[in-house]
Amino acid sequence: MAKVPAGEWVPHVEAFVDVSRSPAQHSAGVDALAALVNKDKLTLFDLVSKMDMYLTTTDHIVRARGILLLGQIMSHISFKWLDVNAITTLSDFFTSRLSDWQALRGALVGCLALLHRKSSVGTIMVADVKRLVEAFIADVQVQSLAAADRKMCFEIFSWILDHYPEAVKTMDDELLYWICQSIDEEKDPECLKLSFHVVEVVMKLFPDPSGFADQFASDLFEILSKYFPVYFTH
C-alpha cells in the first residue's frame, strides 16, 4: 500500500506537541496518526524517525508531549501486528524514559500499551518485562506522582503480576520494599483498590514463610491496617 507523504502527517505530530492547541486537536492528531499506522500507510519506523527531535529534545515540555504522543499511538494500535524486534525496541525506549520524570506520563502510557498486547499480534518478552520492573524499582517514586499517574503505575504492576509473574519471581527484597513505599499513604480509592490487588498477588507469588516476603509482613500489615475498617460516607 502506498505510503502517505510526510508532509501530510507530520503536521499532526506538530499539532500534538503544541500545548497551545486544544485537547480536541490533540486527540484528532493521535487518531489520524494511529489510523495511518493501522492501515499500513505509515510505518512505525518512519513515524519514530521523524519524531526523533521531539523524543530527545532538551525542551522538557516538547519532549514530554512527544513521548506521550508515541505512547498514545501505541495504545491505538494494539491490534496491529508488530514483530519481536519492534516491540523490544519500543520497550527499551519507554523503559529508559521512566527515569525522565518530566516525561514520565508518556512512558507509563507506552509501557501499559505494550503490556496489554495480545499474543496474536506480538507481545512483550519476559526479559523486557523484567527490565521494565527493574527500572520502576530504580527510578519511579509512585507517591510523588499525580493520582492519574499513580493509577497507571499500579495498573502496570497489577498486569505484570497477573500475566508475567515469571518476570518478578527471581527478584529480591527490593521488589517488596518498593511496593511498600509505593502504597504507603495512598488515599485515592482507585489506586488503593489496585494496590490491594498488587499486595495480594505478591504474597501468593512468595508464599514461603521463611522467604523475603515474611521480612516485610509487619510493614505491609502496618501500611494496610490504616485503611480498615472502611467507613462509607455520603
Order of alpha helices (4+ residues) and beta strands (2+ residues): alpha-alpha-alpha-alpha-alpha-alpha-alpha-alpha-alpha-alpha-alpha-alpha
